[in-house]
Amino acid sequence: MTTTESPVRIPANHTATRRLGHWTTERAFEVRAHRGTALLDLRSPQIPAGDVEVAVDLDHATLKLLLPEDAVVDDWNLRIDGRGKVKDAAGPATPGGRRVVLTGTLRHAEVRINRGGVAQLAAMFTREYVADLRRAHREGGVPTVDDPTRTDDRTV
């Protein structure tokens, strides 16, 4: 890791772990999953500029990354054993955005990259989004789990 702080550790062993919305201000993550799923939302503007590093150790597991439209995924140092793969169907339309560096090992596992509207839908079909909607309704704000870049532009 190039950062001085220790990475944010995200375990997902035999479970589903989701981190959505404005959940972090760090740029280094370590995901470990064995027969589980993890969903990380890295679209928040609160994450400082620079490369985001995700070290993975996945065994028969799935990691879903929600990224901005222009993010570039660098998986050169990712070791894939067995039937593992990185699924990035959309890819960035124009390079030059934030760079997400994937390192570590996939053993019969996969990393799914979602951007734009697909990332919004992936966030909307979670319990965390429903809880965010209820909070926004109760407090009179707007939900931010589906789109962390959204601000409340209403005049009071």
N, C-alpha and C positions, 0 to 999 in steps of 0.2 A: 504494500500500500504506500502511496506517496503522501498521504496525509499523516499528520503527527498524532492525531487522536486514534483511539482504537475504533474499529468499525462497529456499526450497529449490528448486533447479532439477532437473527430471526430464525428460530427453530420451527419446523413444521413436520414433526414426526408423527405419522398416523393421524393427522389432523389437517384442518384447513385454517390457514392463518392469512388474515387480510389487514393491510395497512393502507388506508385510503385518506384522501384529502390532504390537509396540512398536518401531517403526522411527524415530520422531521425537518431539521435544518442541516442535516449531515450529508456528506457526499460519498461515504464509504460504507458498504454493507456486506455482511456475511450471511448467506442463506444456507441452511443445512436442512435437508428434508429426506426422509425415508418413508416411502409410500404415503406421501401427503401432498398438499398443494399450498402454495404461497402466492399471494397477489400483492405486488408492491406498486404504489402510485408514485411516480417520480415526475409528475407534471407541475408540482407546486412551485410558484415563483419565490417561495421562502428558501428554497435550496439555492445556495450561493453558486455563482458562475464557476465554470470549470468542469473537468471530467468527473463523471460519477463512476465509481468503481464498485462492481458487484462480484464478490467471490462466492462461487456456488459449490456445493457438495450435494448433488442430488442423486438419489438411488430409487428408481421406480417412482419418480415424483414429477410434479409439474410446477414451474415457476412462470407466472404471468406478470409481465412488466407493462404498465400503462405509461406511455411516453408522449412527449410533445410531438407535433407533426414533423418538425425538422431535426429530431434527434437522430444521431448516427450510432449504430451499434457495432462495436469492435469485438468480435469473438475469436480473434486470431489465437489467443492463448488459452482457449477453452478446449479441454480434452474430452472427447466423446467416445465412450466405450459402449458397444452393443448398439441397440436401436435408438440412440438418442439423436436429437436434432434441435436446431434453433429455427423456429418458424417466424419469419418476418415477411409476410406477404406484401404489405404496403410499401415498406421501405421509405426513406425520406425522399420527398419530391426534389428538394434542392439540398445538397450537402452544405454544411457550414453551421449547423445548430450544435446543441449540446452533444458531447460524446459520452456514450455509455460503454464502459469497458467490462466485458465479461471474462472472468478467469475461473479456474477450478476444473471440476470434473462432472460430467453427466454420465451416469450408468443407467441405461435403459430409461432415460428421463428426457424431458424436453423443456425448452424455454420458449414461451409464446410472447410475441411482441404485439401490442395493440396501440394504435394511434388514433387521434381524431374522434370521430363519431363512434367507432367501434370501442374505443377506450371509455367513452362516456357511457355507452350501453353496458359494458362490463361492470362499471362502477354502480350503475343504476339498479342492476339486478342483484343487490346485496342487502342484507339486513341493516348494515351501517348507513346506507342511503335512506332507508325508511326512517331510521332514528334521526338522521340529519334533517329530513323533511319535517318531522314532528317538532324538532327543536326550532327550526326556522319559522314554522307556523306559530309556535308558542311565543317566541321572542320577537316576531315581526321582521325577520331578516330574510335572507335568501339561502338556499342550500349550496354547499360548496363541495360536497363529496364527488358529484358527477363532473364538475368543472372547477378545479381549484383556482383557476385564474379569474373566476367571476368575482366582481365586486358589487356592492350594493350601491347603485347609482341613483336611487330614488332620493328626491329632495323631501325633507321633513318639514 
